[in-house]
Amino acid sequence: MLGTASESKKKIYRIIYGYWQSQCLYVATNLGIPKLLRSGVQTVEAIAEKTGTKAEKLYVILRALAHLGIFVEKPGRVFASTELSDLLITDDSPSIGHFLMHITEPDMWDAWRELGSSLKTGEVPFELAKGQDFYSSFMTENPHSKYLFNNSMSFLTAEAIDPLFEVYDFSRFPTVMDVGGNQGTLIANIVKKFGCQGILFDLPQEVETAPSNISKYGVLDSVKVVGGSALEPLPKGADAITMKYFLSVFSREDSIKVLTNCREALPKDGRVILLQTLVPSLGAPVEYPDGTIPALAAVQMMITNPGGHWRTQQEYQDLFAASGFQLEQVVHTGTSLTVMEFSPC
Ligand SMILES: C[S@@+](CC[C@H](N)C(=O)[O-])C[C@H]1O[C@@H](n2cnc3c(N)ncnc32)[C@H](O)[C@@H]1O
């Protein structure tokens, strides 16, 4: 009995400690400590001097992160990097460090504080906290947050590409449009791998910076970049529309608007290819092998997104059916990303 009770309390303690861990990680990464340590072991005093911090306080944080396996502590209050801390370096290419910084940055914390009150008013926590919409207004006014967000999206997309391309063939579509495609990482990779033409569609302020990302893949000539809102009519010309972690932005009502716009933009034999992590239905495993707990991620989506969150397969099917689409196939990538292919009915 006692054993069972303490195991139960241990589970609760672990959940309580969750934000302590992510905040310590945020602070160290924001100070650039993973990069500092990559070039060699350093005393806490040396790290404090280079980061303009107080050694006594910094030591408490670095020791905690060492106990969590992020750094290694050696005798004499000396710290060294690990494989984990190297992953957090943010100045090379898009990394999990960008994702950490985006998710844990102070503005996001402000929004989480409003989670409880948002339940009562139905408002978006981020909008309650900051007085502005996350995508259109906040991103435009906060270039550093936009940089972190865009690099997070590019990092997550790059991670998903190989498993996706192993199970899903885009070569049957002469032109593919990625709606809500952010910096164009997905569409650039589709065009490069399958030789089709691409259209990148996202908000005007978002696509401004996309061409330089697309050109890294050498396919800028084959990708048309279009700025606009998917709540308005979409450009025609694509045989398939991909939407990766995009429909989860919108409420049910707005999702139906977006899907109706897709239907009008596509030919009769066109396809909408939803790329999404599905929330497991009751009784199914709650965590993917890559560590994603979709029901928890759905809360994060609710924090910023104007009405959306992550849904179950059945809920997506219902949304598409209400917008005049039928399910053609579901393809699992072996990661937390699933492909649901729909055709107009
Ligand atoms: C969660 S991100 C997903 C980005 C990308 N598809 C990916 O998986 O990396 C959502 C994207 O939707 C875009 N977005 C939000 N509202 C939009 C709208 N009304 N019309 C078009 N794009 C929108 C955002 O700018 C952002 O790039």
The ligand as an SDF file (V2000), in Angstrom:
LIG
                    3D

 27 29  0  0  0  0  0  0  0  0999 V2000
    1.6320   25.6680  -36.4780 C   0  0  0  0  0  0  0  0  0  0  0  0
    2.2570   26.5250  -37.8430 S   0  0  0  0  0  0  0  0  0  0  0  0
    2.5840   25.2010  -38.9750 C   0  0  0  0  0  0  0  0  0  0  0  0
    3.5750   25.5750  -40.0230 C   0  0  0  0  0  0  0  0  0  0  0  0
    3.9710   24.4620  -40.9970 C   0  0  0  0  0  0  0  0  0  0  0  0
    2.8660   23.9410  -41.7410 N   0  0  0  0  0  0  0  0  0  0  0  0
    4.7060   23.3600  -40.2890 C   0  0  0  0  0  0  0  0  0  0  0  0
    4.1640   22.2980  -40.0660 O   0  0  0  0  0  0  0  0  0  0  0  0
    5.8720   23.5840  -39.9250 O   0  0  0  0  0  0  0  0  0  0  0  0
    0.8290   27.2980  -38.5190 C   0  0  0  0  0  0  0  0  0  0  0  0
    1.0940   28.1770  -39.7330 C   0  0  0  0  0  0  0  0  0  0  0  0
   -0.1660   28.7010  -40.1590 O   0  0  0  0  0  0  0  0  0  0  0  0
    0.0170   30.0410  -40.5830 C   0  0  0  0  0  0  0  0  0  0  0  0
   -1.2900   30.7260  -40.5040 N   0  0  0  0  0  0  0  0  0  0  0  0
   -1.9790   31.0870  -39.3930 C   0  0  0  0  0  0  0  0  0  0  0  0
   -3.1640   31.6210  -39.7430 N   0  0  0  0  0  0  0  0  0  0  0  0
   -3.2240   31.5970  -41.0980 C   0  0  0  0  0  0  0  0  0  0  0  0
   -4.1970   31.9900  -42.0620 C   0  0  0  0  0  0  0  0  0  0  0  0
   -5.3580   32.5460  -41.6970 N   0  0  0  0  0  0  0  0  0  0  0  0
   -3.9380   31.7970  -43.3670 N   0  0  0  0  0  0  0  0  0  0  0  0
   -2.7650   31.2430  -43.7840 C   0  0  0  0  0  0  0  0  0  0  0  0
   -1.8070   30.8360  -42.9140 N   0  0  0  0  0  0  0  0  0  0  0  0
   -2.0280   31.0180  -41.5940 C   0  0  0  0  0  0  0  0  0  0  0  0
    1.0760   30.5820  -39.6410 C   0  0  0  0  0  0  0  0  0  0  0  0
    1.7000   31.7220  -40.1660 O   0  0  0  0  0  0  0  0  0  0  0  0
    1.9960   29.3760  -39.4880 C   0  0  0  0  0  0  0  0  0  0  0  0
    3.0100   29.3880  -40.4550 O   0  0  0  0  0  0  0  0  0  0  0  0
  1  2  1  0
  2  3  1  0
  2 10  1  0
  3  4  1  0
  4  5  1  0
  5  6  1  0
  5  7  1  0
  7  8  2  0
  7  9  1  0
 10 11  1  0
 11 12  1  0
 11 26  1  0
 12 13  1  0
 13 14  1  0
 13 24  1  0
 14 15  1  0
 14 23  1  0
 15 16  2  0
 16 17  1  0
 17 18  1  0
 17 23  2  0
 18 19  1  0
 18 20  2  0
 20 21  1  0
 21 22  2  0
 22 23  1  0
 24 25  1  0
 24 26  1  0
 26 27  1  0
M  CHG  2   2   1   9  -1
M  END
$$$$
